[in-house]
Amino acid sequence: MTRVSATEFKNNIGAFSDAAMNEPVIITSHQRDRLVLMSADEYRRLTGTQNGISPEIELLMEQRLEKHRNTIIELANR
């Protein structure tokens, strides 16, 4: 895993962004780990989200869409 200072990261953001596509990059400040840069795919894998939406929110959206779909069908049948 790559570990860099915030200044080093700022000065070479492109290189470290590319590196983060293969493995997390830890960004430090005053010798303390502060941030972790990782690919969006790895973030989604770790959080179990798809397109940044958690499974719980996705289920809630599907339920609400189904309710609206049923309302539209009911109105169309009148």
Secondary structure as UniProt FT lines:
FT   STRAND          2..5
FT   HELIX           6..11
FT   HELIX           13..20
FT   TURN            21..22
FT   STRAND          25..29
FT   TURN            30..31
FT   STRAND          32..37
FT   HELIX           40..47
FT   TURN            51..52
FT   HELIX           55..76
//
